[in-house]
Amino acid sequence: MNASTCLATAILLGASANISQAQGQAQPDHPAVTVHGQTYTPRSILARNMGTEEDQTTAFTPHKIIGTVYYVGTRTLSSFLVATPQGHVLIDSTYERNVPAIQKSVEQLGFKFSDVRILLGNHAHGDHQEGDALVKQLTGAQVMAMAEDVPALQAIKPGGKEHPIDKILHDGDEVRLGGAVLVAHLTPGHTRGCTTWTMKVQEGGRIYDVMFGCSLRPPGVLTPAIVDEFNRSFKLVRVLPCDVQLGDHGAQYNMQEKFAKLRNGGRNPFIEPASCMLEADIEEAMFHAILAEQQ
């Protein structure tokens, strides 16, 4: 066992309680796949995504990614702010207990949390959308959700609070605010309504395509319906325009490494079209390996 595998195992053990709550019971740690020289197992991917409980709840340095898109999440759970003159869009509230940290990050960037007008999400798991009710309570934001994820969202009730859903979205719908246009793409499999968001931003006189990827991580058991969903999603994700790939976990797009480069100056490290399909490559390889094992 090499050092990176040992580290991933240690992280997973430290985070097991929260991972079980957010993602369901741990699945068997096989098969293993090697993608671009790196070997992954189901548990190593989950550990990479979630980190420790401290990682999930400790704010990462808030920062501008590109154009009007900012990171306001924790070390391992992403939350993005799209700022506009008419108010802001927040993508992913994460856990309810993280909302105060997200609010502080928004304010550290010079924005008012109360100016959040729209709350979106990637998919109906607690580690991404448990805080929706509290965000709405604090800001009055309109909560929008993909239709296929509504039942799962309604089951997320921290402290018994009803999960707010003000507008139901469908594949291809556009969410507009203050010149920002976000397009909802249904990419199911991880959840029924897993939503990949795309938008165009301007920086340095150029237009760039930003993709907020939804998790493509397959479950341990693939039903025929889930297989059909993933086949559809992998095909779609690979044709979406992308210059800047983001994700609901920072590790999906090497957030911390790119941020370190950002602090050193020079070209924007988040603009990296060549890496847009890396997460899809990893998860599709795992998907096919799990399917082959089942068969």
N, C-alpha and C positions, 0 to 999 in steps of 0.2 A: 504494500500500500504506500503510495507516494505522499508527499507532504500536503499537496492540494486536496487529495482524497481524505486525509486525516482531518484537515481543517473543515471540509464540508460536512464530515460526519459529526464533528464536535458542534458545529453551528446548528445542525439539525436537531441534535439531542437537546441543546439549550432552548430551542424554540418549539419543541414538540407540542406543548400545550396550546399555544396560540395557533400553530399550523393546523392542529386537529379541529379547532373551533372554526377557522376560516375556510379550510379546504376539505374537511371530511377526514375520515380515518386514513392512516398512512397505508399506501399500497406496497406490494412487494418490490424490492429493489432490483428488479430486472425487467426487461433486458438492458444491456448497455449498448450505446451507439457511439461511434467516433465521427465527429464532424469537424472538418477543417483542422484536424490534428488534435482535437480535444475530445476526451471521452466523458460521456454523460450517462447517468442512471436516473430513474425517476426521483429517487430521494436526493441526489446531488443537485438536480434542477430545482427541486422544491426548496432545498436549503439555500441555494444561490439566490433564489427569489426573495425568501422571507427573512433570512438572517436570524439574529437573536431577537428576543422580545425587546431588548433595548434598542436594537436597530429599527424595529417596527414603530417605535414610539418616540424616537429622538429626532428632532428636526435636522434635516440636512441644510447646509448653507443655501438660503434662497438665492436664485440667480436667474439672469436673463439667458434664455436658450437661443432665441432668434426672433427678430421682429418684435411682435407684441406678446410673445409666448414666454412664460416664466415658470420655473420650478419652485413649488412651495410645499413639497412633501417631506417625508422622513427619509432616513438613510436607505430604506428598502421599499417603502410603499409610496408610489408616485401620487402627486397631486399637482395639477397644472393650472395656471392662471392665464387666461387670454384677456388682456387689458384693452379697453376701448374707451373713447370719449363719452359714450353713453352708458357706461357701466361695464361690468366684467363677467366673463364666463369662468366658472370653476369646474374642472374635470376631476372627479373622484374626491370624495370627502374622507376616505379611508375609515379607520375606526373612530367611533364617537369620541373616545378619549384623546384623539389626535387633533380634533377641531381647534382647540385653543392654540396649539402649536402652528397649525396652518394659518390661523388668523394672525398670529404674531409675524409669521414669515411674509404674509401679504403686506402687512404694515411696515416691515423692515425695508421692503422694496419701494415704499413711498405711496402705496395705494391704501384706500379705505376698504376694509372688509365689508362694511355695510353697503358698498357699491356693487357687490356681487349680485347680478340680476338673474343669472341662469346657472343652474347646477346640473351638470351632466355626469354620466358614469360610463365605465367600460364594461363592467359585468357585475351581476348580482351575487357577490360574495361579501361577507362582512368586512374583510380587510380592505375593501375598496369603496363600499357604499353604506356602511353602518352609520356613518355620521350625517347622512342626508337630512334627517329630521332636525338635528341641532343646527346645521347650517341654515336651513330654512327659518328656524326660529330666530336666529341671530341677524339674518339679512333680508328675509322676506323673498328670497330668490325663488324663481319658478323652477320646479324640479321636473326634468324631462327624462323619459326612459323608453327604451326599445320595447315594443309590445310583447315580444317573446320572453322578456325577463320580468315582466310585471308580477306574475305569481310568486316568483322567488324573492323579489324585492319586498313584496307585501308580508313575507314571512320573517323579514329582518326587523325586529322590534326591540331595540335596546331600551331597557327599563320599561318595557311595555308600550313605548310610544309607537303610534301608527306610522308606517313609512309613507311619506308624502309623495304623491305622483300627480303633478298638475297637467302634464301633457304627455300623451302616448305617441311615440315616434315609430316610423316604419323604415324599412331599408330604402336608402336613397334620399330620405328627408334632409332638408337643410335647416340649420339653426343659425339665425342672423341676429347680430347685435352690433351697432356702431361701426359698420363696415366690415366686421369679421363674419366670415361665412364658414361654418363647420358642416361637413357632410357626414351623415351617419351611414355606415356600411355594416350590414348584418354579417358577422363572421362567427357563426355558432359552432359549438362543439364543447368548449370549456364550460359554457352555459348556453342555454337556448337562445338568449338574446345578446350574446357577446357582441360588443359594438366597437369597430375600428373607426376612428374619426380621422378625417383628412381636412386640411385647409391650406390656403395659399397665404404666404406672408411676404413682406417686402423688407429687404435689408441691403444697404449699399447699392441702391438703384437696381437691384435684381429681384425677381420673383422666385420664391422657393416653395416646394411642396413639402408640407409637414404631415407625417402619419403618426397618430397616437394609437399604437397597436394594442389590440385586446389579446389577452393570453391565448395561446394556441396549444397549451399543455394538455395532452390527452389524459383521460382517467385510466385506471388500471384495467377496467373491463370496457370493451367497446361493443356496444349494441349496434345492430344494423342501422338504426336511425342516427346514432352518433357518428358512425362511419360515413354516412352520407353527408352529414353536416360538415365534418372535417374535410372531406374531399372538396366540397363546395368552397370552404373557407380558404384552404391552401391555394386553390386555383385563383380565387379573387384577390387575395393579398398580394400575390405575385404580379398582378397587373396594375395595382394601384400606383399612382404617381408618388414618388418619394425621393426627396433630397435629404430630409432629416427624419430619422426613425426614432420614435420615442416608445415608451411602453408603460404598462401599469406597475411594473417593478423596475427600478433603475438598472438592475443587473441585466435586463433584457437588451439594453442599448449601451452598456458600459458607461453608465452615467458618471460614476465617481472618477474614472480614468479621464473621461473627456472634460470634466469640470477642472481637474488638475491642469490639463493643457490650456483650458480657457484662462486660467489665472496667470499663466506664463505669457499671455499675449499672442500675437500672430493671428493666423486665419482661424475662423470659427471651427472648432473640432466637431461640433454637432452636425455640421454640413458634411455628410459622408454617404453619398448615394450607394457606394460599394458595399456598405454594411447593412443596407435596408432589409436584405433577405436573410441575414444571419440567423435571427431567431426563428424564422419560418423553416430554414434548413434544419436546425436542431430539432424542432418539434415535429416536423414532418418525418424525419428519420426515426424518431422515437415512436411516432404513430404507426408507421409501417412495421417496425420491429415488434411492437405490442400486438398488432393485428396478425403478423406471421406466427407469433408465439401462440396466440389463441387458436389459430387454425391448425 
